[in-house]
């Protein structure tokens, strides 16, 4: 019974880890190539998003499989 519970727990954790992704980017102006702090990025069809920090860097965690940014 312990082996069954342990196996199920490991499979659930593995599924959760595999099914989620991270997106990292530096947001820059297309012409001047300057970083753009405060830019908002949202995952299409959700309310999940992030703002670029003062250096123009942003990171979105736990992105569901197949979602567009």
N, C-alpha and C positions, 0 to 999 in steps of 0.2 A: 504494500500500500504506500509506503514511504517513497519507493522508487517511482511509482505512478505519479504521485503528487509532485515530486521533484522534476520529473520529465515534463509534465504539463506546465509547471512554472517556468522552466527553461524555455520551452517552446513559445509561451506567451511573451516572455521578455524579448526573445529573439525576434518575434513577429513585430512587436512594438518598435524595436530598434531599427529593423530593416525597412519598415513602412514609413519612416519619417526621414526627412532630409533637411539640410541646412543650406541656405543661400547667403553668400558673402559677396559684397561688391564695394567698389569705390565709385561714387557718383561724380562725374566730371562734365563740364560744359563741352559740347561737341566742337565748338570753334576755338575757344581760348584754352581748353584743357585744364581750366582751374577747377578745383574740387568745389562741390556744391553742398554745404552744410544745410541740414534741416529739410532736405527733400524727403517726401513721403512715398513709400512703395507699399502697395497692397496686393495680396494674393487675389487674383481674379475670382469673383464669385464668393468671397468671404469678407469678413471685417478684420482679418489678421494682417498686420502690417508692421512697418518699422520706419523710424526716421533716421536719416544720415546724421552722424555725430559732427562735431566741429571740423573734423578732418575729411568729411565727406564719406566716411565708412559706414556701412550698415550691415546687419546680419539678421536674417529671419530663421528661426528654429522651428522644428516640428512641422515642416511643410508636408501635407499629405501627398502621397504618390499621385502623379498625373496632374497636379495643379499648375496653372500658369501664373507668372508674376508680371 
